[in-house]
Amino acid sequence: MFTITQLHIDIARNATDDFNLFHDPMRWQRISGNPFQGTIALGFQLGLFIETQIHRGASNIKPRRYSVYEFTFVNPAKEGDDLSLMFKAPRVSQTEQGEQESQRLILKASGKPSLMGFYRQSDFMSVKSPLVKYKKEDIARLADRTLLDGDVFLKRKWMIVGNAKNYLLSAFADQSRYIDEFADKVRFPQFYPLSLMSSAMLERAQALSYDLIKNPMIYISQNLCIDNDQLEQLKSNDCLNMLVAPVESDSGHLTCAGWVKSESPLFCAEVRLMPLSDMLVNNR
């Protein structure tokens, strides 16, 4: 049984610098119209739970160059909820770019669907981002929190082993399967660098004077693709440069890309968010 406690939520938000008030046990009440009546798990934390369950044998898809996670959020997972994960049979698809193997999944929180979507292993970077036009060497010269071209936000983070170990604990993982000093092993989970984009999105909103208390937003969907070859090469204190920008003029539709050592991105992502006020109107 995997039961979410506030400690799991606190570990996850502290390990990733996610300061969204939806996860803060002392300040969730400050969110205008908050319908959840308590804290909720981080969206990326649920993704990490799925990843670690996959590594425990929940999926039988063979690894490829890229891992892809395509999630649609249905209901929040709250403190006290029990998590359970189901996969359907895998399917292989052929494209002009290469092959993908996919499984449909559903994550339930106390028996109710929390998120639904797909887990894929791919021969190619299946999530596209216009941010790949920027060069890593140019980004690396800029100061942290720089705004480029008006609305492209740069956030710089570092791969910290201690934070990754704690983050794994927040998702009920055996951290020694990833990081073991006695075996000289450091293998960052995929959702550690992916999760760091949450702080990048929040800091971008603050830089643009968006009020995260009066006008909070919640996830609708995430589409994430990460390069496993690059991930395997990551070391402690490697620098991760992330860019976040809106897709066209939609402030709730964001794209993100992250670079470490290679000129090609470690990951590309596309995220959709909805103002909480819109959700409240739709649920009346």
Summary of the structure (lengths in Angstrom):
residues: 284
radius of gyration: 18.0
end to end distance: 33.7
largest distance: 55.4
contacts: 940
relative contact order: 0.18
helix: 31%
strand: 34%
